Amino acid sequence: MKRQAIMVAAERRVLVGLGARAYEIVIRQGLLAGVGKDLAELKVGRRYAVIADDRVAALFGRQLLAGLAAAGVRAELITFPHGEAAKNMATVAELAGRLARLGLDRGDALIALGGGVTGDICGFLASIYMRGIPFVQVPTSLLAQVDSSVGGKTGVDIPEGKNLLGTFYQPRRVYIDPEVLTVLPEEEMLNGLAEVIKYGVIYDAELFRELAEQRAAVMARDLGVLAAIIERCCQIKAAVVAADEREADLRRILNFGHTLGHAVEAASGYTLAHGLAVAIGMATVGEIAVEQGLWSREDADALRGLLQAYGLPVLVPAGLDRLAIKNYLKTDKKTVAGRPFFVLPTAIGQVIITDQVEEALIDRVLG
Ligand code: GLY
């Protein structure tokens, strides 16, 4: 009991070491209500606009705004419709108009309250509104907490593809409250868990082992265990981003399972959730690594077993058009000169990046 109380009270901090643009990720249960107090000290802006979708605003808007008001921080809530369909330039233009009508200027700042879509839209808006104003992230999905709120990738979709417009623009701070995960829908939880397992494979064998051992606690959403896992993922992401902010080299390892995963997701007409597609992508490129003699069958099976233990799929759905998947692979924005690159594991915790994968082998693993 005592140990649990200490874990609950603990605050965890992770530094993203980017020199003059370095920032902290703060992780604490109940932090949502304390963001105002922290911002009153950090003074990112004189006034804030909280950007949230309608669903997240209804769930957490009042709690965040109450904390801001109690700390004497002036803030307005601006909402937009939930869902990936809103992640476009029209939403950005609409939100920018709202900021302008509120009279927000370069001395003010934005707060992204929500999942990956909100973080991407709000970060993009912050990077271009009046040629750039500061922003902070308050991620409310597991995926956003372990991945998209950290590292400064922002963007919106256009009909020709997802995230084709965007910027690298770092937040001033990331506030993570694991408590918000207690109301996260199951599918959203799975989206995040796929990314968590990814970190184990690309960087951290110990995390991979812990995920196997702690499965029951994670699935039961034990907040102490989740906070420790989120911290570890943020440490890995921070180390990778600090070494390669603009994805020239090392950062590409974060795309393990994503090249194929995105193609599978697109070929499904985006009916398959991102995390499920990434899980299929990781298991499938694992087979490529085994076939190329880079990875052991035992490790590949351990990955498949872990994904399945968490309820994630490992096979490309039979009904999906293989040709469509291969066409999407060729148009992926990470593809150079028609050759998709793949992140292939060589051990649990180690990967290489290669564009040397024969089409016949891709055909074989797609089944
Ligand atoms: N989600 C991959 C990255 O931030 O680079």
Residues whose N, C-alpha, C, O or C-beta is under 5 A from the ligand:
A	BS01	LIG	D147 V150 G151 K153 R251 L254
